[in-house]
Each structure stands twice: as structure tokens, then as C-alpha cells.
Amino acid sequence: MDLPTQVTPLEDLFDRARNLAVLGERHILGITGVPGAGKSTVAEQVVQALGPELAVLVPMDGFHLANEVLLALGRQDRKGAHDTFDDLGYANLIRDIHNQAGSSLDRQGPVIYAPRFRREIEEPIASSIAIFPDTPLVVTEGNYLLLDFGAWPRARDFIDEVWYLSLPEEVRHERLICRHVAYGKTRVDAERWALGSDQNNADLVESVAHRADLTFRLS
């Protein structure tokens, strides 16, 4: 898909994120893109640049269905597809984060706890990330923030901006293969997964990229 893509320095992204981090308010920034595009890295860099007083990272990957659930559903061989996530659970969390009482003065309001995905065990871990009510910006990242079916649009309704990160295909494929190898797959199996299940997911994600507020490639 030929999208109008800005070549953007990281500092420009940091500045744009800071504009959303208004003390006493709550805003949510989403970063999306195809598998292997570098969403997690960019999201982590944005949060690190703003600091813990202004931003916290809540990845969508914490809503991976557990391996035993995927096995029961017959979906374990395509883990990472849109229907291998708890989309309603994610949408409800984003809604609750949006509605969380905010204060720039103290942390006396309710704390929300989000799950985190542990790639080394390939399982989500509940209540791993604390979201305090006075943190003005919550950054969330994941493949499916722009999908127009299931519960995904409910989450999008509460996200102020969604950025789509683009990357050349050959670079992205090699990243995915190396990632799969690093977590135990053979090179052959890694290539099969990257060009099979991962590519199917990428085609779906790319089909809704036009819905993003910003489409960018890092300079």
C-alpha cells in the first residue's frame, strides 16, 4: 500500500508526545505497525524520553491469550493473529485508563494494573504494570489498534492519536527471523513463520494503515 509517509526524527516524535502529556489530564497515544516494524522500541523510547512522571507504557501484547487457551481453540500455530488476543479485555482496559481520575497533585486516586507479555515464556503476566491517576500520558502499542471489527474499535475510541510506523520489507523480515531464532526457532522455522503467519498479520495491519493520524518512517 502506498501511504503518505513522513520521514521523522525521534526528537519530533518526542515533542509530539509531550504535547499530549498535559498535567492534570489523561491522554492515550497508540503506536502501531506490522510485525517487526519496531513499534515496541519506539514506544519505549517515547516513554523513556518523557520520563515516568509524564508517561507509562501499556503494550497490547499483555492481552495474548494463554497458550492453553490457544491450544483449546486450535489457534496455537498462528499465535499473534488478531483472534489470538483478548480484544475485549484490551478495549475495557483502554476505556478504564481513559476514564481514570487524574490529578497533577497526588496519587490518591485508583491505580489500574495492566498485564505484560513475557516473550521468554510466551505467556502474559497479569497486573504487571501500574498506571497511576496522575500520569498524564499512557502509550500503548500493538499490531491491531486500527482494526475495524471485533472489540478493537472500542479501544480506538478512547485513544487520542494512533501513529503507524513503516519500515522497508526486507529489513522487517530479517528482524522477525532473527527474533524468532533468538527465542528458540530454527532458521528454517523462523523464515516459515515470518513469511507465513507473520506476513498474513502484516497484510491485515497494512490494510487499515490509512486510519492512522500519522504514518512515519524514522530518519
N, C-alpha and C positions, 0 to 999 in steps of 0.2 A: 504493500500500500504506500502510495506517495503522499506523505504528510508534510505540511509546512513545519519544518523542524528548525528551531533556533540552536545555534552553537553557543553554549552558555558556560561561562566560567563558574566555578563553585562559589566564589565570593558573591556573585549576583544572586545565586540561589539562597545563600545565607541571608542576604539583605531582604529578599522577598519573604523569606520565612519570618524574619524579625518583624516585618510589618504586620504579620498575623499574631505575633506574641504580645498582645496588649494586656498589661497587668489589670486584674480585676475582671477580665473577660475570659471566655473559653472559645478557642478556635481549633479546628482539626484540619490538618494537612495530610493528603494522601499522595503517595508516590507509587506509581505502577509501571508496568512494562512487561515484556515477555520474559520467560525463564532465562536466567543468565545475563540479563541486561545490566545488572549492578544496582538494583533497587535498594537492597539491604545496606550496601556500602554507602550509597548517597544519603539514605535516611539516617544512618548512624553519624555521618559527617555533619549533617544539618543539626542534629540534636547536640552533638559534641560542640559545635561552633557556638550554639546559643547558650549552652550550659544548663545544669539541672534546675536552676531557678526559673527558667523560661520554657523548657521543653522536655518531653519524655517520649520515648519510642514504644509503640504498641504494634508489633507486627501481626499481620493477618495469619501468619503461619501457626500461631498458637491454637488455631481452630482446625488444624488437621484432625480428621477422625482417627481414633486409636487403631493400631494395627489389627487388633482382634475384631473390631467393628468392620474394617475394610475386608478382612478375610470372610466374615459372615455375609457381607454384601457382594462378594465376588469382585471387588474392585482393587485389590492389593497390587495387581500387576500394572496399574496405571495411577498409582499414588501421586498426587499433585494435580490431578484433573479437578475441575470445578466442583464435581459432585463427590469429591473425597474430603470436603471441608464441611464444617457445621456453619453454613452460611447464615442461618437464623440466629445462632448464638453470637456470631460476629456482629450482625446487624443490631442485635439487642445491646451488645456492649458499646458499640459506637453511639447508639441513642443515649445510653446511660451516661457515657462520657460527655456527650454534648449537653445533657441536662444537669450535670453535676454542679452543685453550688460552688461558685468561685469567689475567692477573696484574696486581695493582694496583701492583707494584713496578718493573717494567721492560717493555720492548717487545722482548724477545729471542725470543719465540715466532714462529711463522709468520705472515706478513702475507698476507691474502687480498685479491685485486684484483677489483673488480666493474665491469661495463660501465655506461656512461652514454649516454642518448639525447640527441642534439643536434637540437633541433627546427629549427634554421636550415638544416640539410642533410637532415633527415628520415631520419637513419641512426644506429644505435648505434655507440659507440666503445668498444672493448674495454679492459679494465684501466685504467679512468679513476678509480676510487675505491679508496683504500687503507683496509682495515679492520684495525686493529691489535688484537692479542690482549688488550690491557689496557683497551680501550674497553668499558665495561660495557653500554651500550645501543646497539643498532642499530635505527634507524627505517626501515621500508620502507613505500612507499605505491604504490597502483595500483588499477585497477578490479576485478581478479579474484581478490582474496585469499580470498574466501569461496566460490568455486565448488566444487561437489561432484562434478566429473568431471575427466577428464584427470589431469595431474600436479599440479593446483592444490591438492588436499587434502594432498598430501605436504608442500608448503610450509607449509600451515596447521598441520600437526602440530608444527612447530618454532617457531611464533610464539606468544608468551605471551599477548598481547592483540591483538584487532583492533577498532579504532574505526571506526564508519560515520558519515561526515559528510553531513548532509542540507542541502538548500538549496531555496528556492522555485523551481518550474519556470521561471517567466518570467525570473527573474534568471539561472538557469543557461543557458537557451537563448541569451540575449543575450551572455553571456560567451563561449560556444562560437563564436557567429557572429563576434564581434569577434576572437577568437583566430585563426580560420581566415582572416579578412580580413588580419590582421596578417602572416600567413605566406604571402600571395600569392593567395588565392582572391578571386574577385569576390563581392560581397554576395549575389548570386543563388546562386552555387555554395556559398557558406558556409551559407546558410539550408538549401539542399537537403541538405548533408552533416549539419548539426546535427539536422535533423528526420528524417533517414533513417538512415544508418549509426550515427551517434552515439546516436540515440534507441533503435535496436534494442539496442545495447550497454547503454544505461541500463536498459531493461526487464529484461534478464538480470541485471544487477547488483542491481537493486532486489528481484528475486525471491528473493535469498538474503540480504538485509539482516538478516533475523531471526536469523542466525547470529552477529552481531556481539556483542562483550562490552559495548560502549557505543554507543548511537546518539545523536548530538548535533547541535545546530544552534548556531552561535556566537551569543552575545548581542551 
